[in-house]
């Protein structure tokens, strides 16, 4: 399995990420700004079209409480 396939394997992580962002009252562009990434790149992460590097995944988890690199139950 390559890195680009991870979020496709864990669609629940994408759903959890979107729900957590919305629960924080953030728009995608606001979450992207807090994570210091571009809005298009953040959108691709939520859509499962991009998998963040581990350091960015850690920042996402600190912001949202969601580990996008692990299966959500």
MOGIFEN-V554428 format. One record per pair of residues at least 12 apart in sequence whose C-alpha atoms are under 7 Angstrom apart, sorted by the first residue. I is the first residue (numbers start at 0). J is the second residue. Records with the same first field share a line. If there is no record, write none. Layout:
# MOGIFEN-V554428
I=J / J
This chain:
# MOGIFEN-V554428
2=50
3=49 / 50
5=50 / 68
6=47 / 50
7=47
9=70
11=70 / 71
12=67 / 70 / 71
13=45 / 46 / 47 / 67
15=65
16=45 / 63 / 65
17=45
19=63
20=63
27=42
34=58
